[in-house]
Amino acid sequence: MARYTGPKTKIARKFGEAIFGEDKSFEKRNYPPGQHGNARRRGKKSEYATQLMEKQKAKYMYGILERQFRNLFKSAQAAGGVTGEVLLQLCESRLDNVVFRLGIANSRSGARQLVSHRHITVNGSIVNIPSYNLQPGDVVAVREKSKSLLAIENALASNSNVYEWLSWNSDLKSGSFIKAPERLQIPENIKEQLIVELYSK
């Protein structure tokens, strides 16, 4: 499936924040890309432009394309509850995101690659679909043959994040998806209400 493979710092500069994680290049030039990026820009963004930017930021952050993202929004609407919060919960419940949150990979793109290359199992079975939607109680683990991969070992060694909605067993290199996270448990800087307003037009 097609996905963005261009320079990540350029995208981070576009949104004015390191949306892909720690980025030394962004820290040096944290202004928009282009010839006039560092110049003070005049004019105020329209309401539509602000909403569109927020949607694009969320899509880049989670590595989701437009059709998939729109389908997630429709599922969030049908699920009941606060649509914006449910939308983020669905994004967080994706297999590639949970692999990233568990610390098995240093980035979502790295997690996507591990899943696609059949290094990850769900409830004991290999799943190679990054967008696979996890359910509470599902066990995500590193495949037995892949436990010695240097990339995985390095990622686990450098990971210090702990999430209440996930549990991790370092000996077995497996974790459980306890439940979908509440909004306060999602650290991403996304104004989901703007996305809801955009799709509701």
Salt bridges, closest charged atoms under 4 A:
GLU17 OE2 - LYS57 NZ 2.91
GLU54 OE2 - LYS57 NZ 3.24
GLU66 OE1 - LYS55 NZ 2.88
GLU66 OE1 - LYS59 NZ 3.02
GLU66 OE2 - ARG70 NE 3.76
GLU92 OE2 - ARG101 NH2 2.71
ASP96 OD2 - ARG94 NH2 3.02
ASP96 OD2 - ARG112 NH2 3.84
GLU144 OE1 - LYS147 NZ 3.24
GLU182 OE2 - LYS179 NZ 3.75
GLU188 OE2 - ARG101 NH2 2.85
GLU188 OE2 - ARG108 NH2 2.71
GLU192 OE2 - ARG183 NE 3.11
